[in-house]
Amino acid sequence: MKKLSPRKNLIKSRKDHGMTQDDLATKANLSRAMLSNIERGYTFPSLPAAYRISKVLKRSIEYLFFEGDAHKMSEDKSA
């Protein structure tokens, strides 16, 4: 399985809120193991899970899960 980049903004936001992985996982209705895998870049959350995490941390999904311009769609120059 290919590893994604760690979610640095997610980890920073969680710590800025003084939350452990258990705290955030409970509030976002996720298992701690799932949150750990998301933070380490082993998996990407479903849209509903990403939404719940973003609401708990009061940050946008884009900020938490996308670094730099990686989330921007590239232009299709073949047309």
Backbone as XML, in Angstrom:
<?xml version="1.0"?>
<chain id="A" units="angstrom">
  <residue number="1" name="MET">
    <atom name="N" x="0.845" y="-1.177" z="0.000"/>
    <atom name="CA" x="0.000" y="0.000" z="0.000"/>
    <atom name="C" x="0.893" y="1.244" z="0.000"/>
  </residue>
  <residue number="2" name="LYS">
    <atom name="N" x="0.600" y="2.170" z="-0.889"/>
    <atom name="CA" x="1.360" y="3.412" z="-0.976"/>
    <atom name="C" x="0.964" y="4.340" z="0.169"/>
  </residue>
  <residue number="3" name="LYS">
    <atom name="N" x="1.972" y="4.899" z="0.807"/>
    <atom name="CA" x="1.724" y="5.802" z="1.926"/>
    <atom name="C" x="1.551" y="7.227" z="1.411"/>
  </residue>
  <residue number="4" name="LEU">
    <atom name="N" x="0.508" y="7.906" z="1.871"/>
    <atom name="CA" x="0.282" y="9.312" z="1.546"/>
    <atom name="C" x="1.120" y="10.162" z="2.486"/>
  </residue>
  <residue number="5" name="SER">
    <atom name="N" x="1.237" y="11.448" z="2.199"/>
    <atom name="CA" x="2.013" y="12.299" z="3.097"/>
    <atom name="C" x="1.258" y="12.483" z="4.408"/>
  </residue>
  <residue number="6" name="PRO">
    <atom name="N" x="1.987" y="12.598" z="5.514"/>
    <atom name="CA" x="1.328" y="12.828" z="6.794"/>
    <atom name="C" x="0.513" y="14.113" z="6.756"/>
  </residue>
  <residue number="7" name="ARG">
    <atom name="N" x="-0.534" y="14.144" z="7.486"/>
    <atom name="CA" x="-1.427" y="15.302" z="7.532"/>
    <atom name="C" x="-0.942" y="16.265" z="8.608"/>
  </residue>
  <residue number="8" name="LYS">
    <atom name="N" x="0.093" y="17.040" z="8.269"/>
    <atom name="CA" x="0.724" y="17.932" z="9.249"/>
    <atom name="C" x="-0.244" y="18.953" z="9.822"/>
  </residue>
  <residue number="9" name="ASN">
    <atom name="N" x="-1.092" y="19.527" z="8.988"/>
    <atom name="CA" x="-2.038" y="20.528" z="9.489"/>
    <atom name="C" x="-3.083" y="19.900" z="10.402"/>
  </residue>
  <residue number="10" name="LEU">
    <atom name="N" x="-3.472" y="18.673" z="10.123"/>
    <atom name="CA" x="-4.419" y="17.964" z="10.980"/>
    <atom name="C" x="-3.801" y="17.736" z="12.356"/>
  </residue>
  <residue number="11" name="ILE">
    <atom name="N" x="-2.589" y="17.242" z="12.370"/>
    <atom name="CA" x="-1.906" y="16.969" z="13.635"/>
    <atom name="C" x="-1.701" y="18.261" z="14.418"/>
  </residue>
  <residue number="12" name="LYS">
    <atom name="N" x="-1.244" y="19.310" z="13.736"/>
    <atom name="CA" x="-1.018" y="20.597" z="14.397"/>
    <atom name="C" x="-2.317" y="21.149" z="14.973"/>
  </residue>
  <residue number="13" name="SER">
    <atom name="N" x="-3.389" y="21.101" z="14.215"/>
    <atom name="CA" x="-4.677" y="21.620" z="14.684"/>
    <atom name="C" x="-5.184" y="20.831" z="15.887"/>
  </residue>
  <residue number="14" name="ARG">
    <atom name="N" x="-5.024" y="19.523" z="15.838"/>
    <atom name="CA" x="-5.455" y="18.691" z="16.970"/>
    <atom name="C" x="-4.682" y="19.072" z="18.225"/>
  </residue>
  <residue number="15" name="LYS">
    <atom name="N" x="-3.376" y="19.211" z="18.087"/>
    <atom name="CA" x="-2.540" y="19.566" z="19.240"/>
    <atom name="C" x="-2.815" y="20.991" z="19.715"/>
  </residue>
  <residue number="16" name="ASP">
    <atom name="N" x="-3.065" y="21.908" z="18.778"/>
    <atom name="CA" x="-3.402" y="23.291" z="19.152"/>
    <atom name="C" x="-4.676" y="23.348" z="19.991"/>
  </residue>
  <residue number="17" name="HIS">
    <atom name="N" x="-5.578" y="22.398" z="19.773"/>
    <atom name="CA" x="-6.818" y="22.320" z="20.553"/>
    <atom name="C" x="-6.624" y="21.529" z="21.851"/>
  </residue>
  <residue number="18" name="GLY">
    <atom name="N" x="-5.388" y="21.091" z="22.096"/>
    <atom name="CA" x="-5.091" y="20.336" z="23.309"/>
    <atom name="C" x="-5.748" y="18.970" z="23.345"/>
  </residue>
  <residue number="19" name="MET">
    <atom name="N" x="-5.938" y="18.393" z="22.167"/>
    <atom name="CA" x="-6.641" y="17.111" z="22.078"/>
    <atom name="C" x="-5.675" y="15.973" z="21.780"/>
  </residue>
  <residue number="20" name="THR">
    <atom name="N" x="-5.968" y="14.820" z="22.357"/>
    <atom name="CA" x="-5.257" y="13.597" z="21.998"/>
    <atom name="C" x="-5.979" y="12.974" z="20.804"/>
  </residue>
  <residue number="21" name="GLN">
    <atom name="N" x="-5.370" y="11.945" z="20.235"/>
    <atom name="CA" x="-6.055" y="11.228" z="19.157"/>
    <atom name="C" x="-7.363" y="10.638" z="19.670"/>
  </residue>
  <residue number="22" name="ASP">
    <atom name="N" x="-7.354" y="10.123" z="20.893"/>
    <atom name="CA" x="-8.585" y="9.569" z="21.472"/>
    <atom name="C" x="-9.671" y="10.630" z="21.577"/>
  </residue>
  <residue number="23" name="ASP">
    <atom name="N" x="-9.295" y="11.837" z="22.027"/>
    <atom name="CA" x="-10.272" y="12.925" z="22.163"/>
    <atom name="C" x="-10.924" y="13.255" z="20.824"/>
  </residue>
  <residue number="24" name="LEU">
    <atom name="N" x="-10.079" y="13.484" z="19.808"/>
    <atom name="CA" x="-10.604" y="13.860" z="18.498"/>
    <atom name="C" x="-11.413" y="12.727" z="17.884"/>
  </residue>
  <residue number="25" name="ALA">
    <atom name="N" x="-10.902" y="11.520" z="17.998"/>
    <atom name="CA" x="-11.609" y="10.370" z="17.429"/>
    <atom name="C" x="-13.005" y="10.239" z="18.041"/>
  </residue>
  <residue number="26" name="THR">
    <atom name="N" x="-13.099" y="10.399" z="19.343"/>
    <atom name="CA" x="-14.397" y="10.297" z="20.020"/>
    <atom name="C" x="-15.343" y="11.389" z="19.545"/>
  </residue>
  <residue number="27" name="LYS">
    <atom name="N" x="-14.865" y="12.628" z="19.494"/>
    <atom name="CA" x="-15.724" y="13.751" z="19.097"/>
    <atom name="C" x="-16.131" y="13.679" z="17.630"/>
  </residue>
  <residue number="28" name="ALA">
    <atom name="N" x="-15.273" y="13.076" z="16.788"/>
    <atom name="CA" x="-15.571" y="12.971" z="15.358"/>
    <atom name="C" x="-16.210" y="11.626" z="14.998"/>
  </residue>
  <residue number="29" name="ASN">
    <atom name="N" x="-16.489" y="10.808" z="16.020"/>
    <atom name="CA" x="-17.127" y="9.511" z="15.815"/>
    <atom name="C" x="-16.299" y="8.600" z="14.905"/>
  </residue>
  <residue number="30" name="LEU">
    <atom name="N" x="-14.995" y="8.519" z="15.212"/>
    <atom name="CA" x="-14.068" y="7.641" z="14.500"/>
    <atom name="C" x="-13.355" y="6.763" z="15.520"/>
  </residue>
  <residue number="31" name="SER">
    <atom name="N" x="-12.760" y="5.676" z="15.058"/>
    <atom name="CA" x="-11.902" y="4.908" z="15.956"/>
    <atom name="C" x="-10.553" y="5.619" z="16.036"/>
  </residue>
  <residue number="32" name="ARG">
    <atom name="N" x="-9.858" y="5.416" z="17.147"/>
    <atom name="CA" x="-8.542" y="6.029" z="17.288"/>
    <atom name="C" x="-7.584" y="5.456" z="16.240"/>
  </residue>
  <residue number="33" name="ALA">
    <atom name="N" x="-7.734" y="4.178" z="15.931"/>
    <atom name="CA" x="-6.878" y="3.549" z="14.923"/>
    <atom name="C" x="-7.081" y="4.201" z="13.554"/>
  </residue>
  <residue number="34" name="MET">
    <atom name="N" x="-8.330" y="4.496" z="13.204"/>
    <atom name="CA" x="-8.605" y="5.152" z="11.921"/>
    <atom name="C" x="-7.979" y="6.540" z="11.894"/>
  </residue>
  <residue number="35" name="LEU">
    <atom name="N" x="-8.149" y="7.306" z="12.968"/>
    <atom name="CA" x="-7.562" y="8.643" z="13.023"/>
    <atom name="C" x="-6.043" y="8.569" z="12.934"/>
  </residue>
  <residue number="36" name="SER">
    <atom name="N" x="-5.449" y="7.621" z="13.612"/>
    <atom name="CA" x="-4.002" y="7.438" z="13.548"/>
    <atom name="C" x="-3.553" y="7.151" z="12.117"/>
  </residue>
  <residue number="37" name="ASN">
    <atom name="N" x="-4.270" y="6.284" z="11.421"/>
    <atom name="CA" x="-3.927" y="5.971" z="10.029"/>
    <atom name="C" x="-4.083" y="7.187" z="9.119"/>
  </residue>
  <residue number="38" name="ILE">
    <atom name="N" x="-5.091" y="8.006" z="9.383"/>
    <atom name="CA" x="-5.281" y="9.235" z="8.603"/>
    <atom name="C" x="-4.114" y="10.185" z="8.852"/>
  </residue>
  <residue number="39" name="GLU">
    <atom name="N" x="-3.761" y="10.386" z="10.126"/>
    <atom name="CA" x="-2.670" y="11.304" z="10.467"/>
    <atom name="C" x="-1.338" y="10.841" z="9.893"/>
  </residue>
  <residue number="40" name="ARG">
    <atom name="N" x="-1.102" y="9.538" z="9.866"/>
    <atom name="CA" x="0.168" y="9.016" z="9.359"/>
    <atom name="C" x="0.200" y="8.893" z="7.840"/>
  </residue>
  <residue number="41" name="GLY">
    <atom name="N" x="-0.931" y="9.152" z="7.198"/>
    <atom name="CA" x="-0.957" y="9.116" z="5.745"/>
    <atom name="C" x="-1.179" y="7.746" z="5.151"/>
  </residue>
  <residue number="42" name="TYR">
    <atom name="N" x="-1.681" y="6.801" z="5.949"/>
    <atom name="CA" x="-1.955" y="5.464" z="5.431"/>
    <atom name="C" x="-3.314" y="5.359" z="4.762"/>
  </residue>
  <residue number="43" name="THR">
    <atom name="N" x="-4.202" y="6.274" z="5.082"/>
    <atom name="CA" x="-5.533" y="6.270" z="4.484"/>
    <atom name="C" x="-6.056" y="7.695" z="4.433"/>
  </residue>
  <residue number="44" name="PHE">
    <atom name="N" x="-7.071" y="7.898" z="3.623"/>
    <atom name="CA" x="-7.711" y="9.206" z="3.528"/>
    <atom name="C" x="-9.119" y="9.051" z="4.080"/>
  </residue>
  <residue number="45" name="PRO">
    <atom name="N" x="-9.604" y="10.017" z="4.845"/>
    <atom name="CA" x="-10.942" y="9.861" z="5.421"/>
    <atom name="C" x="-12.026" y="9.968" z="4.356"/>
  </residue>
  <residue number="46" name="SER">
    <atom name="N" x="-13.155" y="9.349" z="4.641"/>
    <atom name="CA" x="-14.321" y="9.552" z="3.777"/>
    <atom name="C" x="-14.726" y="11.017" z="3.901"/>
  </residue>
  <residue number="47" name="LEU">
    <atom name="N" x="-15.518" y="11.491" z="2.975"/>
    <atom name="CA" x="-15.968" y="12.883" z="3.038"/>
    <atom name="C" x="-16.739" y="13.167" z="4.330"/>
  </residue>
  <residue number="48" name="PRO">
    <atom name="N" x="-17.668" y="12.289" z="4.745"/>
    <atom name="CA" x="-18.359" y="12.561" z="6.013"/>
    <atom name="C" x="-17.404" y="12.607" z="7.213"/>
  </residue>
  <residue number="49" name="ALA">
    <atom name="N" x="-16.408" y="11.722" z="7.232"/>
    <atom name="CA" x="-15.440" y="11.723" z="8.335"/>
    <atom name="C" x="-14.589" y="12.989" z="8.306"/>
  </residue>
  <residue number="50" name="ALA">
    <atom name="N" x="-14.149" y="13.396" z="7.112"/>
    <atom name="CA" x="-13.362" y="14.627" z="6.982"/>
    <atom name="C" x="-14.175" y="15.830" z="7.451"/>
  </residue>
  <residue number="51" name="TYR">
    <atom name="N" x="-15.458" y="15.837" z="7.120"/>
    <atom name="CA" x="-16.348" y="16.919" z="7.535"/>
    <atom name="C" x="-16.464" y="16.968" z="9.060"/>
  </residue>
  <residue number="52" name="ARG">
    <atom name="N" x="-16.664" y="15.805" z="9.688"/>
    <atom name="CA" x="-16.788" y="15.771" z="11.151"/>
    <atom name="C" x="-15.503" y="16.245" z="11.823"/>
  </residue>
  <residue number="53" name="ILE">
    <atom name="N" x="-14.356" y="15.808" z="11.312"/>
    <atom name="CA" x="-13.075" y="16.243" z="11.869"/>
    <atom name="C" x="-12.929" y="17.753" z="11.718"/>
  </residue>
  <residue number="54" name="SER">
    <atom name="N" x="-13.269" y="18.274" z="10.543"/>
    <atom name="CA" x="-13.124" y="19.718" z="10.298"/>
    <atom name="C" x="-14.033" y="20.530" z="11.214"/>
  </residue>
  <residue number="55" name="LYS">
    <atom name="N" x="-15.220" y="20.021" z="11.505"/>
    <atom name="CA" x="-16.140" y="20.731" z="12.404"/>
    <atom name="C" x="-15.605" y="20.745" z="13.835"/>
  </residue>
  <residue number="56" name="VAL">
    <atom name="N" x="-15.070" y="19.619" z="14.294"/>
    <atom name="CA" x="-14.522" y="19.554" z="15.655"/>
    <atom name="C" x="-13.342" y="20.512" z="15.798"/>
  </residue>
  <residue number="57" name="LEU">
    <atom name="N" x="-12.470" y="20.548" z="14.788"/>
    <atom name="CA" x="-11.265" y="21.380" z="14.866"/>
    <atom name="C" x="-11.483" y="22.807" z="14.364"/>
  </residue>
  <residue number="58" name="LYS">
    <atom name="N" x="-12.681" y="23.077" z="13.827"/>
    <atom name="CA" x="-13.022" y="24.412" z="13.316"/>
    <atom name="C" x="-12.019" y="24.887" z="12.255"/>
  </residue>
  <residue number="59" name="ARG">
    <atom name="N" x="-11.702" y="23.978" z="11.348"/>
    <atom name="CA" x="-10.808" y="24.251" z="10.216"/>
    <atom name="C" x="-11.438" y="23.681" z="8.955"/>
  </residue>
  <residue number="60" name="SER">
    <atom name="N" x="-11.043" y="24.211" z="7.809"/>
    <atom name="CA" x="-11.586" y="23.699" z="6.551"/>
    <atom name="C" x="-10.981" y="22.334" z="6.218"/>
  </residue>
  <residue number="61" name="ILE">
    <atom name="N" x="-11.720" y="21.570" z="5.449"/>
    <atom name="CA" x="-11.217" y="20.283" z="4.980"/>
    <atom name="C" x="-9.940" y="20.495" z="4.175"/>
  </residue>
  <residue number="62" name="GLU">
    <atom name="N" x="-9.929" y="21.517" z="3.329"/>
    <atom name="CA" x="-8.755" y="21.799" z="2.506"/>
    <atom name="C" x="-7.525" y="22.035" z="3.370"/>
  </residue>
  <residue number="63" name="TYR">
    <atom name="N" x="-7.676" y="22.816" z="4.430"/>
    <atom name="CA" x="-6.541" y="23.118" z="5.308"/>
    <atom name="C" x="-6.034" y="21.853" z="5.991"/>
  </residue>
  <residue number="64" name="LEU">
    <atom name="N" x="-6.941" y="21.030" z="6.462"/>
    <atom name="CA" x="-6.545" y="19.852" z="7.231"/>
    <atom name="C" x="-5.947" y="18.734" z="6.395"/>
  </residue>
  <residue number="65" name="PHE">
    <atom name="N" x="-6.442" y="18.559" z="5.167"/>
    <atom name="CA" x="-6.076" y="17.355" z="4.429"/>
    <atom name="C" x="-5.289" y="17.570" z="3.141"/>
  </residue>
  <residue number="66" name="PHE">
    <atom name="N" x="-5.103" y="18.801" z="2.727"/>
    <atom name="CA" x="-4.364" y="19.053" z="1.491"/>
    <atom name="C" x="-3.232" y="20.024" z="1.756"/>
  </residue>
  <residue number="67" name="GLU">
    <atom name="N" x="-2.052" y="19.683" z="1.294"/>
    <atom name="CA" x="-0.893" y="20.541" z="1.484"/>
    <atom name="C" x="-0.564" y="21.256" z="0.184"/>
  </residue>
  <residue number="68" name="GLY">
    <atom name="N" x="-0.190" y="22.505" z="0.277"/>
    <atom name="CA" x="0.214" y="23.270" z="-0.895"/>
    <atom name="C" x="-0.860" y="23.310" z="-1.952"/>
  </residue>
  <residue number="69" name="ASP">
    <atom name="N" x="-0.466" y="23.116" z="-3.193"/>
    <atom name="CA" x="-1.396" y="23.156" z="-4.312"/>
    <atom name="C" x="-1.850" y="21.761" z="-4.732"/>
  </residue>
  <residue number="70" name="ALA">
    <atom name="N" x="-1.576" y="20.768" z="-3.922"/>
    <atom name="CA" x="-1.895" y="19.390" z="-4.297"/>
    <atom name="C" x="-3.381" y="19.174" z="-4.525"/>
  </residue>
  <residue number="71" name="HIS">
    <atom name="N" x="-4.218" y="20.000" z="-3.900"/>
    <atom name="CA" x="-5.659" y="19.813" z="-4.030"/>
    <atom name="C" x="-6.242" y="20.499" z="-5.250"/>
  </residue>
  <residue number="72" name="LYS">
    <atom name="N" x="-5.454" y="21.329" z="-5.921"/>
    <atom name="CA" x="-5.967" y="22.036" z="-7.089"/>
    <atom name="C" x="-5.983" y="21.107" z="-8.291"/>
  </residue>
  <residue number="73" name="MET">
    <atom name="N" x="-7.033" y="21.176" z="-9.058"/>
    <atom name="CA" x="-7.129" y="20.359" z="-10.257"/>
    <atom name="C" x="-6.223" y="20.950" z="-11.332"/>
  </residue>
  <residue number="74" name="SER">
    <atom name="N" x="-5.486" y="20.089" z="-11.997"/>
    <atom name="CA" x="-4.620" y="20.583" z="-13.063"/>
    <atom name="C" x="-5.452" y="20.809" z="-14.318"/>
  </residue>
  <residue number="75" name="GLU">
    <atom name="N" x="-4.993" y="21.750" z="-15.129"/>
    <atom name="CA" x="-5.706" y="22.038" z="-16.375"/>
    <atom name="C" x="-5.488" y="20.906" z="-17.359"/>
  </residue>
  <residue number="76" name="ASP">
    <atom name="N" x="-6.521" y="20.559" z="-18.078"/>
    <atom name="CA" x="-6.420" y="19.542" z="-19.109"/>
    <atom name="C" x="-5.982" y="20.235" z="-20.389"/>
  </residue>
  <residue number="77" name="LYS">
    <atom name="N" x="-4.715" y="20.037" z="-20.763"/>
    <atom name="CA" x="-4.172" y="20.721" z="-21.936"/>
    <atom name="C" x="-4.299" y="19.881" z="-23.202"/>
  </residue>
  <residue number="78" name="SER">
    <atom name="N" x="-4.953" y="18.712" z="-23.086"/>
    <atom name="CA" x="-5.083" y="17.860" z="-24.263"/>
    <atom name="C" x="-6.266" y="18.260" z="-25.134"/>
  </residue>
  <residue number="79" name="ALA">
    <atom name="N" x="-7.126" y="19.127" z="-24.636"/>
    <atom name="CA" x="-8.326" y="19.508" z="-25.397"/>
    <atom name="C" x="-8.048" y="20.565" z="-26.419"/>
  </residue>
</chain>
